[in-house]
Amino acid sequence: GAAGGRSGLDALFSLLPPRGTDVIQVTNVSPSASSEQMRTLFGFLGKIEELRLFPPDDSPLPVSSRVCFVKFHDPDSAVVAQHLTNTVFVDRALIVVPYAEGL
């Protein structure tokens, strides 16, 4: 695939509040990815307190992509996790952003 442009993203990130959050939102997750696989992937970065994948693994609904929320024990892990944006997982590039709302 072609490399994605980062034009507007950097401007967007500079607008985000500097307040640290320990939660990340991962979008563009492959429908065939399991919560266990996501836990393994992000578990390398630090202790995970909570992980939620929507729709859940046992959902009967067909989806084009899924969303995963990961709450880390340490906010530093959430910062590092954001560097996994554009990592190709299963068959598509993940998008990782901080999620300030909390879980």
URZIDA-V172388 format. One record per residue. N is the residue number from 1. D_CENTER is the distance of its C-alpha to the mean C-alpha in Angstrom with 1 decimal. Layout:
((N | D_CENTER) (N | D_CENTER))
//
This chain:
((1 | 20.3) (2 | 21.0) (3 | 19.0) (4 | 17.3) (5 | 19.0) (6 | 17.6) (7 | 20.4) (8 | 19.2) (9 | 15.8) (10 | 17.5) (11 | 19.7) (12 | 17.0) (13 | 15.3) (14 | 18.8) (15 | 19.3) (16 | 16.5) (17 | 18.2) (18 | 18.4) (19 | 18.1) (20 | 15.6) (21 | 13.1) (22 | 11.9) (23 | 9.0) (24 | 5.5) (25 | 4.3) (26 | 2.2) (27 | 5.8) (28 | 8.6) (29 | 8.1) (30 | 11.7) (31 | 14.0) (32 | 15.4) (33 | 12.5) (34 | 13.3) (35 | 11.7) (36 | 13.9) (37 | 12.4) (38 | 8.8) (39 | 10.8) (40 | 12.7) (41 | 10.2) (42 | 8.5) (43 | 12.0) (44 | 13.5) (45 | 12.2) (46 | 13.9) (47 | 15.0) (48 | 12.6) (49 | 14.5) (50 | 12.7) (51 | 10.1) (52 | 10.4) (53 | 10.0) (54 | 11.8) (55 | 14.3) (56 | 15.1) (57 | 16.3) (58 | 19.9) (59 | 19.6) (60 | 22.5) (61 | 21.2) (62 | 20.4) (63 | 17.2) (64 | 16.2) (65 | 12.5) (66 | 10.2) (67 | 7.5) (68 | 5.8) (69 | 6.3) (70 | 6.9) (71 | 10.1) (72 | 11.6) (73 | 15.4) (74 | 15.5) (75 | 14.0) (76 | 14.6) (77 | 12.0) (78 | 9.4) (79 | 11.2) (80 | 11.2) (81 | 7.6) (82 | 7.5) (83 | 10.0) (84 | 8.0) (85 | 7.6) (86 | 10.3) (87 | 10.2) (88 | 11.9) (89 | 11.0) (90 | 13.9) (91 | 15.0) (92 | 12.6) (93 | 10.5) (94 | 6.7) (95 | 5.9) (96 | 3.9) (97 | 6.3) (98 | 8.2) (99 | 9.2) (100 | 12.9) (101 | 14.3) (102 | 13.7) (103 | 13.6))
//
